[in-house]
Protein backbone atom coordinates (compact mmCIF):
# COMPACT_ATOMS: atom_id res chain seq x y z
CA UNK A 1 0.00 0.00 0.00
CA UNK A 2 1.38 3.36 -0.99
CA UNK A 3 0.30 6.90 -0.32
CA UNK A 4 0.19 9.00 -3.51
CA UNK A 5 -1.10 12.56 -3.85
CA UNK A 6 -2.73 12.54 -0.47
CA UNK A 7 -4.75 9.33 -1.23
CA UNK A 8 -4.10 5.70 -0.48
CA UNK A 9 -3.83 3.39 -3.44
CA UNK A 10 -3.73 -0.35 -3.31
CA UNK A 11 -1.13 -1.97 -5.53
CA UNK A 12 -1.67 -5.56 -6.39
CA UNK A 13 1.44 -7.20 -7.83
CA UNK A 14 1.54 -10.65 -9.26
CA UNK A 15 4.84 -12.39 -9.96
CA UNK A 16 5.51 -15.77 -11.48
CA UNK A 17 8.94 -17.51 -12.16
CA UNK A 18 10.95 -14.31 -12.21
CA UNK A 19 8.71 -12.57 -14.75
CA UNK A 20 8.23 -8.88 -14.06
CA UNK A 21 5.23 -8.28 -11.87
CA UNK A 22 2.16 -6.53 -13.24
CA UNK A 23 0.65 -4.05 -10.85
CA UNK A 24 -2.88 -2.65 -11.00
CA UNK A 25 -3.97 0.42 -9.12
CA UNK A 26 -7.58 0.79 -7.90
CA UNK A 27 -8.80 4.20 -6.92
CA UNK A 28 -11.52 2.99 -4.42
CA UNK A 29 -13.43 6.30 -3.81
CA UNK A 30 -13.86 6.86 -7.52
CA UNK A 31 -15.04 3.29 -8.10
CA UNK A 32 -17.50 3.46 -5.23
CA UNK A 33 -19.02 6.65 -6.60
CA UNK A 34 -19.88 5.01 -9.91
CA UNK A 35 -21.43 1.90 -8.37
CA UNK A 36 -25.28 1.92 -8.13
CA UNK A 37 -26.51 1.80 -4.55
CA UNK A 38 -29.78 0.03 -5.33
CA UNK A 39 -31.66 -1.68 -8.14
CA UNK A 40 -35.15 -0.20 -8.50
CA UNK A 41 -38.19 -0.18 -10.73
CA UNK A 42 -39.82 3.06 -11.75
CA UNK A 43 -43.42 4.03 -12.39
CA UNK A 44 -45.12 6.99 -14.01
CA UNK A 45 -47.90 8.78 -12.10
CA UNK A 46 -51.35 7.82 -13.35
CA UNK A 47 -54.58 9.79 -13.49
CA UNK A 48 -57.45 7.91 -11.88
CA UNK A 49 -61.02 8.64 -10.80
CA UNK A 50 -61.18 8.58 -7.00
CA UNK A 51 -64.10 8.98 -4.63
CA UNK A 52 -64.32 12.23 -2.70
CA UNK A 53 -65.19 11.71 0.96
CA UNK A 54 -65.56 13.71 4.15
CA UNK A 55 -64.54 12.05 7.40
CA UNK A 56 -66.61 12.92 10.45
CA UNK A 57 -67.32 11.87 14.01
CA UNK A 58 -70.62 11.75 15.83
CA UNK A 59 -73.05 9.69 17.87
CA UNK A 60 -75.71 7.16 17.06
CA UNK A 61 -79.17 8.24 18.20
CA UNK A 62 -82.77 7.15 17.87
CA UNK A 63 -84.42 8.45 14.70
CA UNK A 64 -87.47 9.39 16.79
CA UNK A 65 -88.08 8.43 20.40
CA UNK A 66 -91.71 8.36 21.54
CA UNK A 67 -92.55 8.99 25.20
CA UNK A 68 -95.47 6.82 26.32
CA UNK A 69 -97.25 8.09 29.43
CA UNK A 70 -100.38 7.47 31.45
CA UNK A 71 -103.52 9.30 30.33
CA UNK A 72 -105.75 8.27 33.24
CA UNK A 73 -105.16 9.96 36.58
CA UNK A 74 -104.72 8.32 39.97
CA UNK A 75 -104.85 4.70 38.83
CA UNK A 76 -102.66 1.83 40.01
CA UNK A 77 -100.57 -0.24 37.60
CA UNK A 78 -101.78 -3.83 37.74
CA UNK A 79 -99.58 -5.41 35.07
CA UNK A 80 -96.51 -4.55 32.95
CA UNK A 81 -96.25 -6.64 29.80
CA UNK A 82 -92.98 -5.46 28.18
CA UNK A 83 -89.43 -4.74 29.14
CA UNK A 84 -86.47 -2.82 27.74
CA UNK A 85 -85.34 -4.21 24.39
CA UNK A 86 -88.68 -5.78 23.46
CA UNK A 87 -89.98 -5.16 19.95
CA UNK A 88 -93.64 -4.17 19.79
CA UNK A 89 -96.19 -3.43 17.11
CA UNK A 90 -98.53 -0.49 16.85
CA UNK A 91 -101.47 -0.98 19.26
CA UNK A 92 -99.82 -3.64 21.44
CA UNK A 93 -100.77 -3.41 25.14
CA UNK A 94 -97.72 -2.44 27.20
CA UNK A 95 -99.33 -2.16 30.66
CA UNK A 96 -102.73 -2.51 32.33
CA UNK A 97 -104.04 -0.05 34.95
CA UNK A 98 -106.71 -0.68 37.56
CA UNK A 99 -110.11 -0.41 35.86
CA UNK A 100 -112.76 -1.40 38.47
CA UNK A 101 -113.82 2.14 39.30
CA UNK A 102 -114.01 3.20 35.68
CA UNK A 103 -116.10 0.15 34.76
CA UNK A 104 -118.57 1.05 37.48
CA UNK A 105 -118.74 4.65 36.27
CA UNK A 106 -119.32 3.45 32.73
CA UNK A 107 -122.20 1.22 33.89
CA UNK A 108 -123.69 4.18 35.74
CA UNK A 109 -123.42 6.36 32.64
CA UNK A 110 -125.08 3.69 30.50
CA UNK A 111 -127.96 3.45 32.99
CA UNK A 112 -128.38 7.22 32.88
CA UNK A 113 -128.47 7.04 29.09
CA UNK A 114 -131.18 4.38 29.20
CA UNK A 115 -133.24 6.51 31.60
CA UNK A 116 -132.83 9.63 29.47
CA UNK A 117 -133.80 7.68 26.36
CA UNK A 118 -137.02 6.44 27.99
CA UNK A 119 -137.93 9.95 29.12
CA UNK A 120 -137.23 11.29 25.66
CA UNK A 121 -139.50 8.69 24.10
CA UNK A 122 -142.32 9.69 26.48
CA UNK A 123 -141.78 13.37 25.75
CA UNK A 124 -141.83 12.63 22.02
CA UNK A 125 -145.15 10.80 22.31
CA UNK A 126 -146.67 13.67 24.29
CA UNK A 127 -145.53 16.22 21.74
CA UNK A 128 -147.08 14.16 18.93
CA UNK A 129 -150.42 13.98 20.80
CA UNK A 130 -150.29 17.69 21.53
CA UNK A 131 -149.89 18.51 17.85
CA UNK A 132 -152.91 16.36 17.00
CA UNK A 133 -155.07 17.88 19.71
CA UNK A 134 -154.01 21.40 18.84
CA UNK A 135 -155.18 20.83 15.26
CA UNK A 136 -158.57 19.72 16.64
CA UNK A 137 -158.77 22.79 18.85
CA UNK A 138 -158.37 21.06 22.19
CA UNK A 139 -154.82 22.44 22.89
CA UNK A 140 -153.80 26.04 22.96
CA UNK A 141 -150.64 27.27 21.30
CA UNK A 142 -149.05 27.89 24.70
CA UNK A 143 -149.70 24.31 25.81
CA UNK A 144 -148.26 22.98 22.54
CA UNK A 145 -145.17 25.13 22.98
CA UNK A 146 -144.59 23.76 26.48
CA UNK A 147 -144.92 20.19 25.24
CA UNK A 148 -142.52 20.73 22.38
CA UNK A 149 -140.02 22.39 24.74
CA UNK A 150 -140.18 19.39 27.10
CA UNK A 151 -139.57 17.08 24.13
CA UNK A 152 -136.49 19.08 23.07
CA UNK A 153 -135.12 19.06 26.62
CA UNK A 154 -135.54 15.31 26.84
CA UNK A 155 -133.66 14.82 23.57
CA UNK A 156 -130.84 17.06 24.85
CA UNK A 157 -130.59 14.96 28.02
CA UNK A 158 -130.22 11.87 25.84
CA UNK A 159 -127.34 13.46 23.93
CA UNK A 160 -125.70 14.49 27.21
CA UNK A 161 -126.04 10.99 28.64
CA UNK A 162 -124.66 9.48 25.42
CA UNK A 163 -121.64 11.79 25.55
CA UNK A 164 -121.03 10.76 29.16
CA UNK A 165 -121.05 7.12 28.10
CA UNK A 166 -118.49 7.90 25.39
CA UNK A 167 -116.33 9.74 27.91
CA UNK A 168 -116.39 6.85 30.36
CA UNK A 169 -115.62 4.43 27.52
CA UNK A 170 -112.55 6.47 26.57
CA UNK A 171 -111.40 6.65 30.19
CA UNK A 172 -111.79 2.90 30.49
CA UNK A 173 -109.74 2.34 27.33
CA UNK A 174 -106.98 4.46 28.86
CA UNK A 175 -106.41 1.80 31.48
CA UNK A 176 -104.62 -0.13 28.73
CA UNK A 177 -101.37 1.61 27.81
CA UNK A 178 -100.75 0.87 24.11
CA UNK A 179 -97.81 1.39 21.75
CA UNK A 180 -98.38 4.37 19.43
CA UNK A 181 -96.11 2.86 16.77
CA UNK A 182 -93.98 -0.19 16.02
CA UNK A 183 -90.50 -0.10 17.48
CA UNK A 184 -88.18 -1.10 20.33
CA UNK A 185 -88.73 -0.28 24.01
CA UNK A 186 -85.69 1.78 25.04
CA UNK A 187 -86.67 2.71 28.62
CA UNK A 188 -89.21 1.62 31.23
CA UNK A 189 -90.31 3.43 34.37
CA UNK A 190 -93.58 1.53 34.91
CA UNK A 191 -93.66 -0.54 38.11
CA UNK A 192 -96.45 -2.86 39.19
CA UNK A 193 -98.36 -1.43 42.15
CA UNK A 194 -97.42 2.21 41.66
CA UNK A 195 -100.17 4.82 41.33
CA UNK A 196 -99.58 7.09 38.37
CA UNK A 197 -100.96 10.47 37.42
CA UNK A 198 -101.92 11.76 34.03
CA UNK A 199 -98.81 12.47 31.96
CA UNK A 200 -96.48 10.27 33.99
CA UNK A 201 -93.81 8.73 31.72
CA UNK A 202 -94.03 4.95 31.66
CA UNK A 203 -92.03 3.88 28.60
CA UNK A 204 -89.82 5.19 25.81
CA UNK A 205 -90.03 3.74 22.33
CA UNK A 206 -87.55 3.98 19.44
CA UNK A 207 -89.99 4.36 16.58
CA UNK A 208 -89.69 1.62 13.95
CA UNK A 209 -86.42 0.58 15.56
CA UNK A 210 -84.57 3.11 13.41
CA UNK A 211 -81.38 4.82 14.49
CA UNK A 212 -79.36 7.52 12.78
CA UNK A 213 -75.81 8.83 12.79
CA UNK A 214 -75.52 12.48 13.77
CA UNK A 215 -72.20 13.46 12.24
CA UNK A 216 -70.50 16.74 13.08
CA UNK A 217 -68.95 18.54 10.09
CA UNK A 218 -67.34 21.95 9.77
CA UNK A 219 -69.16 24.93 8.34
CA UNK A 220 -66.90 24.83 5.26
CA UNK A 221 -68.03 21.28 4.44
CA UNK A 222 -71.79 21.81 4.67
CA UNK A 223 -72.19 23.06 1.10
CA UNK A 224 -70.48 19.97 -0.34
CA UNK A 225 -72.88 17.46 1.25
CA UNK A 226 -76.04 16.55 -0.64
CA UNK A 227 -79.18 14.89 0.70
CA UNK A 228 -79.16 11.23 -0.35
CA UNK A 229 -75.35 10.93 -0.42
CA UNK A 230 -74.13 7.48 0.69
CA UNK A 231 -72.23 7.18 3.95
CA UNK A 232 -70.29 4.45 5.71
CA UNK A 233 -70.39 4.41 9.50
CA UNK A 234 -68.29 2.36 11.92
CA UNK A 235 -69.82 2.09 15.39
CA UNK A 236 -67.82 1.72 18.59
CA UNK A 237 -68.89 -1.94 18.65
CA UNK A 238 -66.96 -2.48 15.40
CA UNK A 239 -70.00 -2.94 13.18
CA UNK A 240 -69.88 -1.16 9.82
CA UNK A 241 -73.18 0.26 8.57
CA UNK A 242 -74.19 1.72 5.23
CA UNK A 243 -76.55 4.68 5.25
CA UNK A 244 -77.74 7.77 3.39
CA UNK A 245 -77.82 11.44 4.29
CA UNK A 246 -81.38 12.33 5.29
CA UNK A 247 -80.91 15.96 6.22
CA UNK A 248 -78.27 18.62 6.79
CA UNK A 249 -78.94 20.87 9.77
CA UNK A 250 -80.18 24.33 8.73
CA UNK A 251 -77.98 26.06 11.31
CA UNK A 252 -74.45 25.89 12.74
CA UNK A 253 -73.74 25.59 16.45
CA UNK A 254 -72.57 28.96 17.72
CA UNK A 255 -70.12 27.39 20.19
CA UNK A 256 -68.42 24.68 18.13
CA UNK A 257 -69.04 26.19 14.66
CA UNK A 258 -70.01 22.70 13.51
CA UNK A 259 -73.19 21.50 11.86
CA UNK A 260 -75.03 18.20 12.24
CA UNK A 261 -75.60 15.87 9.30
CA UNK A 262 -78.34 13.29 9.88
CA UNK A 263 -77.61 9.92 8.25
CA UNK A 264 -80.33 7.26 8.14
CA UNK A 265 -79.16 3.75 9.02
CA UNK A 266 -80.92 0.41 8.44
CA UNK A 267 -83.38 -0.79 11.08
CA UNK A 268 -81.55 -4.09 11.65
CA UNK A 269 -78.48 -2.54 13.27
CA UNK A 270 -76.99 -5.62 14.92
CA UNK A 271 -74.58 -4.63 17.69
CA UNK A 272 -74.89 -0.88 17.02
CA UNK A 273 -76.91 0.92 19.69
CA UNK A 274 -78.26 4.41 20.18
CA UNK A 275 -75.82 6.49 22.22
CA UNK A 276 -72.68 4.86 20.79
CA UNK A 277 -69.82 6.93 19.42
CA UNK A 278 -69.21 6.35 15.71
CA UNK A 279 -66.80 7.39 12.97
CA UNK A 280 -67.65 7.50 9.31
CA UNK A 281 -67.24 8.90 5.84
CA UNK A 282 -69.74 10.72 3.64
CA UNK A 283 -69.26 10.30 -0.11
CA UNK A 284 -69.24 13.44 -2.25
CA UNK A 285 -68.77 11.90 -5.70
CA UNK A 286 -65.84 11.17 -8.03
CA UNK A 287 -62.98 13.36 -9.26
CA UNK A 288 -59.76 12.93 -11.26
CA UNK A 289 -56.52 12.65 -9.32
CA UNK A 290 -52.79 12.07 -9.96
CA UNK A 291 -51.79 8.84 -8.21
CA UNK A 292 -48.63 6.86 -7.48
CA UNK A 293 -48.12 3.42 -5.90
CA UNK A 294 -48.47 3.54 -2.15
CA UNK A 295 -45.02 1.96 -1.75
CA UNK A 296 -43.47 4.92 -3.61
CA UNK A 297 -44.35 7.36 -0.80
CA UNK A 298 -41.79 7.58 1.99
CA UNK A 299 -42.75 9.28 5.27
CA UNK A 300 -39.92 10.96 7.15
CA UNK A 301 -40.24 13.36 10.08
CA UNK A 302 -43.95 13.67 9.47
CA UNK A 303 -43.60 14.65 5.79
CA UNK A 304 -44.22 12.63 2.63
CA UNK A 305 -41.55 12.23 -0.06
CA UNK A 306 -41.11 10.45 -3.37
CA UNK A 307 -37.88 9.77 -5.27
CA UNK A 308 -37.61 10.49 -8.98
CA UNK A 309 -34.92 9.12 -11.31
CA UNK A 310 -33.20 11.48 -13.76
CA UNK A 311 -31.47 10.74 -17.05
CA UNK A 312 -28.13 10.25 -15.22
CA UNK A 313 -29.71 7.51 -13.08
CA UNK A 314 -29.48 9.68 -9.97
CA UNK A 315 -32.45 10.11 -7.66
CA UNK A 316 -33.98 13.36 -6.42
CA UNK A 317 -36.02 13.58 -3.25
CA UNK A 318 -39.28 15.53 -3.69
CA UNK A 319 -41.57 16.64 -0.88
CA UNK A 320 -45.22 16.00 -1.86
CA UNK A 321 -48.69 16.41 -0.45
CA UNK A 322 -50.83 13.27 -0.41
CA UNK A 323 -54.59 12.95 -0.38
CA UNK A 324 -57.04 10.16 -0.96
CA UNK A 325 -56.13 6.49 -1.12
CA UNK A 326 -57.71 3.82 -3.31
CA UNK A 327 -56.41 0.29 -3.04
CA UNK A 328 -52.61 0.36 -3.43
CA UNK A 329 -52.49 3.84 -4.97
CA UNK A 330 -52.23 7.23 -3.28
CA UNK A 331 -53.25 10.63 -4.61
CA UNK A 332 -50.51 13.27 -4.88
CA UNK A 333 -52.04 16.73 -4.71
CA UNK A 334 -48.84 18.78 -5.15
CA UNK A 335 -45.08 18.57 -5.59
CA UNK A 336 -44.94 16.06 -8.46
CA UNK A 337 -45.10 16.36 -12.27
CA UNK A 338 -47.23 14.00 -14.30
CA UNK A 339 -44.28 12.82 -16.46
CA UNK A 340 -41.86 12.10 -13.60
CA UNK A 341 -40.14 8.71 -13.24
CA UNK A 342 -40.93 7.69 -9.66
CA UNK A 343 -39.12 4.96 -7.72
CA UNK A 344 -41.92 2.44 -7.23
CA UNK A 345 -40.51 0.84 -4.06
CA UNK A 346 -37.44 0.87 -1.86
CA UNK A 347 -37.34 4.63 -1.47
CA UNK A 348 -36.77 4.24 2.27
CA UNK A 349 -33.21 3.05 1.50
CA UNK A 350 -32.32 5.99 -0.78
CA UNK A 351 -30.94 9.46 -0.21
CA UNK A 352 -30.69 12.57 -2.35
CA UNK A 353 -28.24 12.06 -5.22
CA UNK A 354 -27.86 8.28 -4.97
CA UNK A 355 -27.19 6.39 -8.18
CA UNK A 356 -29.57 3.55 -8.96
CA UNK A 357 -29.93 0.81 -11.56
CA UNK A 358 -33.35 0.84 -13.22
CA UNK A 359 -34.85 -2.48 -14.27
CA UNK A 360 -38.20 -3.36 -15.76
CA UNK A 361 -40.97 -4.31 -13.38
CA UNK A 362 -41.54 -8.07 -13.25
CA UNK A 363 -44.50 -9.34 -15.24
CA UNK A 364 -47.51 -10.37 -13.14
CA UNK A 365 -47.59 -14.06 -12.31
CA UNK A 366 -50.51 -15.82 -14.03
CA UNK A 367 -53.11 -17.15 -11.68
CA UNK A 368 -52.92 -20.89 -11.11
CA UNK A 369 -55.87 -22.94 -12.31
C-alpha positions in Angstrom: 0.0 0.0 0.0 1.4 3.4 -1.0 0.3 6.9 -0.3 0.2 9.0 -3.5 -1.1 12.6 -3.8 -2.7 12.5 -0.5 -4.8 9.3 -1.2 -4.1 5.7 -0.5 -3.8 3.4 -3.4 -3.7 -0.3 -3.3 -1.1 -2.0 -5.5 -1.7 -5.6 -6.4 1.4 -7.2 -7.8 1.5 -10.7 -9.3 4.8 -12.4 -10.0 5.5 -15.8 -11.5 8.9 -17.5 -12.2 10.9 -14.3 -12.2 8.7 -12.6 -14.8 8.2 -8.9 -14.1 5.2 -8.3 -11.9 2.2 -6.5 -13.2 0.6 -4.1 -10.9 -2.9 -2.7 -11.0 -4.0 0.4 -9.1 -7.6 0.8 -7.9 -8.8 4.2 -6.9 -11.5 3.0 -4.4 -13.4 6.3 -3.8 -13.9 6.9 -7.5 -15.0 3.3 -8.1 -17.5 3.5 -5.2 -19.0 6.7 -6.6 -19.9 5.0 -9.9 -21.4 1.9 -8.4 -25.3 1.9 -8.1 -26.5 1.8 -4.5 -29.8 0.0 -5.3 -31.7 -1.7 -8.1 -35.2 -0.2 -8.5 -38.2 -0.2 -10.7 -39.8 3.1 -11.7 -43.4 4.0 -12.4 -45.1 7.0 -14.0 -47.9 8.8 -12.1 -51.4 7.8 -13.3 -54.6 9.8 -13.5 -57.5 7.9 -11.9 -61.0 8.6 -10.8 -61.2 8.6 -7.0 -64.1 9.0 -4.6 -64.3 12.2 -2.7 -65.2 11.7 1.0 -65.6 13.7 4.1 -64.5 12.1 7.4 -66.6 12.9 10.5 -67.3 11.9 14.0 -70.6 11.7 15.8 -73.1 9.7 17.9 -75.7 7.2 17.1 -79.2 8.2 18.2 -82.8 7.2 17.9 -84.4 8.4 14.7 -87.5 9.4 16.8 -88.1 8.4 20.4 -91.7 8.4 21.5 -92.5 9.0 25.2 -95.5 6.8 26.3 -97.2 8.1 29.4 -100.4 7.5 31.5 -103.5 9.3 30.3 -105.7 8.3 33.2 -105.2 10.0 36.6 -104.7 8.3 40.0 -104.8 4.7 38.8 -102.7 1.8 40.0 -100.6 -0.2 37.6 -101.8 -3.8 37.7 -99.6 -5.4 35.1 -96.5 -4.5 33.0 -96.3 -6.6 29.8 -93.0 -5.5 28.2 -89.4 -4.7 29.1 -86.5 -2.8 27.7 -85.3 -4.2 24.4 -88.7 -5.8 23.5 -90.0 -5.2 20.0 -93.6 -4.2 19.8 -96.2 -3.4 17.1 -98.5 -0.5 16.8 -101.5 -1.0 19.3 -99.8 -3.6 21.4 -100.8 -3.4 25.1 -97.7 -2.4 27.2 -99.3 -2.2 30.7 -102.7 -2.5 32.3 -104.0 0.0 34.9 -106.7 -0.7 37.6 -110.1 -0.4 35.9 -112.8 -1.4 38.5 -113.8 2.1 39.3 -114.0 3.2 35.7 -116.1 0.1 34.8 -118.6 1.1 37.5 -118.7 4.7 36.3 -119.3 3.5 32.7 -122.2 1.2 33.9 -123.7 4.2 35.7 -123.4 6.4 32.6 -125.1 3.7 30.5 -128.0 3.5 33.0 -128.4 7.2 32.9 -128.5 7.0 29.1 -131.2 4.4 29.2 -133.2 6.5 31.6 -132.8 9.6 29.5 -133.8 7.7 26.4 -137.0 6.4 28.0 -137.9 10.0 29.1 -137.2 11.3 25.7 -139.5 8.7 24.1 -142.3 9.7 26.5 -141.8 13.4 25.7 -141.8 12.6 22.0 -145.1 10.8 22.3 -146.7 13.7 24.3 -145.5 16.2 21.7 -147.1 14.2 18.9 -150.4 14.0 20.8 -150.3 17.7 21.5 -149.9 18.5 17.8 -152.9 16.4 17.0 -155.1 17.9 19.7 -154.0 21.4 18.8 -155.2 20.8 15.3 -158.6 19.7 16.6 -158.8 22.8 18.9 -158.4 21.1 22.2 -154.8 22.4 22.9 -153.8 26.0 23.0 -150.6 27.3 21.3 -149.1 27.9 24.7 -149.7 24.3 25.8 -148.3 23.0 22.5 -145.2 25.1 23.0 -144.6 23.8 26.5 -144.9 20.2 25.2 -142.5 20.7 22.4 -140.0 22.4 24.7 -140.2 19.4 27.1 -139.6 17.1 24.1 -136.5 19.1 23.1 -135.1 19.1 26.6 -135.5 15.3 26.8 -133.7 14.8 23.6 -130.8 17.1 24.8 -130.6 15.0 28.0 -130.2 11.9 25.8 -127.3 13.5 23.9 -125.7 14.5 27.2 -126.0 11.0 28.6 -124.7 9.5 25.4 -121.6 11.8 25.6 -121.0 10.8 29.2 -121.0 7.1 28.1 -118.5 7.9 25.4 -116.3 9.7 27.9 -116.4 6.9 30.4 -115.6 4.4 27.5 -112.5 6.5 26.6 -111.4 6.7 30.2 -111.8 2.9 30.5 -109.7 2.3 27.3 -107.0 4.5 28.9 -106.4 1.8 31.5 -104.6 -0.1 28.7 -101.4 1.6 27.8 -100.8 0.9 24.1 -97.8 1.4 21.7 -98.4 4.4 19.4 -96.1 2.9 16.8 -94.0 -0.2 16.0 -90.5 -0.1 17.5 -88.2 -1.1 20.3 -88.7 -0.3 24.0 -85.7 1.8 25.0 -86.7 2.7 28.6 -89.2 1.6 31.2 -90.3 3.4 34.4 -93.6 1.5 34.9 -93.7 -0.5 38.1 -96.5 -2.9 39.2 -98.4 -1.4 42.1 -97.4 2.2 41.7 -100.2 4.8 41.3 -99.6 7.1 38.4 -101.0 10.5 37.4 -101.9 11.8 34.0 -98.8 12.5 32.0 -96.5 10.3 34.0 -93.8 8.7 31.7 -94.0 5.0 31.7 -92.0 3.9 28.6 -89.8 5.2 25.8 -90.0 3.7 22.3 -87.6 4.0 19.4 -90.0 4.4 16.6 -89.7 1.6 13.9 -86.4 0.6 15.6 -84.6 3.1 13.4 -81.4 4.8 14.5 -79.4 7.5 12.8 -75.8 8.8 12.8 -75.5 12.5 13.8 -72.2 13.5 12.2 -70.5 16.7 13.1 -69.0 18.5 10.1 -67.3 21.9 9.8 -69.2 24.9 8.3 -66.9 24.8 5.3 -68.0 21.3 4.4 -71.8 21.8 4.7 -72.2 23.1 1.1 -70.5 20.0 -0.3 -72.9 17.5 1.3 -76.0 16.5 -0.6 -79.2 14.9 0.7 -79.2 11.2 -0.3 -75.4 10.9 -0.4 -74.1 7.5 0.7 -72.2 7.2 3.9 -70.3 4.5 5.7 -70.4 4.4 9.5 -68.3 2.4 11.9 -69.8 2.1 15.4 -67.8 1.7 18.6 -68.9 -1.9 18.6 -67.0 -2.5 15.4 -70.0 -2.9 13.2 -69.9 -1.2 9.8 -73.2 0.3 8.6 -74.2 1.7 5.2 -76.6 4.7 5.3 -77.7 7.8 3.4 -77.8 11.4 4.3 -81.4 12.3 5.3 -80.9 16.0 6.2 -78.3 18.6 6.8 -78.9 20.9 9.8 -80.2 24.3 8.7 -78.0 26.1 11.3 -74.5 25.9 12.7 -73.7 25.6 16.5 -72.6 29.0 17.7 -70.1 27.4 20.2 -68.4 24.7 18.1 -69.0 26.2 14.7 -70.0 22.7 13.5 -73.2 21.5 11.9 -75.0 18.2 12.2 -75.6 15.9 9.3 -78.3 13.3 9.9 -77.6 9.9 8.2 -80.3 7.3 8.1 -79.2 3.8 9.0 -80.9 0.4 8.4 -83.4 -0.8 11.1 -81.5 -4.1 11.6 -78.5 -2.5 13.3 -77.0 -5.6 14.9 -74.6 -4.6 17.7 -74.9 -0.9 17.0 -76.9 0.9 19.7 -78.3 4.4 20.2 -75.8 6.5 22.2 -72.7 4.9 20.8 -69.8 6.9 19.4 -69.2 6.4 15.7 -66.8 7.4 13.0 -67.7 7.5 9.3 -67.2 8.9 5.8 -69.7 10.7 3.6 -69.3 10.3 -0.1 -69.2 13.4 -2.3 -68.8 11.9 -5.7 -65.8 11.2 -8.0 -63.0 13.4 -9.3 -59.8 12.9 -11.3 -56.5 12.6 -9.3 -52.8 12.1 -10.0 -51.8 8.8 -8.2 -48.6 6.9 -7.5 -48.1 3.4 -5.9 -48.5 3.5 -2.1 -45.0 2.0 -1.8 -43.5 4.9 -3.6 -44.3 7.4 -0.8 -41.8 7.6 2.0 -42.7 9.3 5.3 -39.9 11.0 7.2 -40.2 13.4 10.1 -44.0 13.7 9.5 -43.6 14.6 5.8 -44.2 12.6 2.6 -41.5 12.2 -0.1 -41.1 10.5 -3.4 -37.9 9.8 -5.3 -37.6 10.5 -9.0 -34.9 9.1 -11.3 -33.2 11.5 -13.8 -31.5 10.7 -17.1 -28.1 10.3 -15.2 -29.7 7.5 -13.1 -29.5 9.7 -10.0 -32.4 10.1 -7.7 -34.0 13.4 -6.4 -36.0 13.6 -3.3 -39.3 15.5 -3.7 -41.6 16.6 -0.9 -45.2 16.0 -1.9 -48.7 16.4 -0.4 -50.8 13.3 -0.4 -54.6 13.0 -0.4 -57.0 10.2 -1.0 -56.1 6.5 -1.1 -57.7 3.8 -3.3 -56.4 0.3 -3.0 -52.6 0.4 -3.4 -52.5 3.8 -5.0 -52.2 7.2 -3.3 -53.3 10.6 -4.6 -50.5 13.3 -4.9 -52.0 16.7 -4.7 -48.8 18.8 -5.2 -45.1 18.6 -5.6 -44.9 16.1 -8.5 -45.1 16.4 -12.3 -47.2 14.0 -14.3 -44.3 12.8 -16.5 -41.9 12.1 -13.6 -40.1 8.7 -13.2 -40.9 7.7 -9.7 -39.1 5.0 -7.7 -41.9 2.4 -7.2 -40.5 0.8 -4.1 -37.4 0.9 -1.9 -37.3 4.6 -1.5 -36.8 4.2 2.3 -33.2 3.1 1.5 -32.3 6.0 -0.8 -30.9 9.5 -0.2 -30.7 12.6 -2.3 -28.2 12.1 -5.2 -27.9 8.3 -5.0 -27.2 6.4 -8.2 -29.6 3.5 -9.0 -29.9 0.8 -11.6 -33.4 0.8 -13.2 -34.9 -2.5 -14.3 -38.2 -3.4 -15.8 -41.0 -4.3 -13.4 -41.5 -8.1 -13.3 -44.5 -9.3 -15.2 -47.5 -10.4 -13.1 -47.6 -14.1 -12.3 -50.5 -15.8 -14.0 -53.1 -17.1 -11.7 -52.9 -20.9 -11.1 -55.9 -22.9 -12.3 
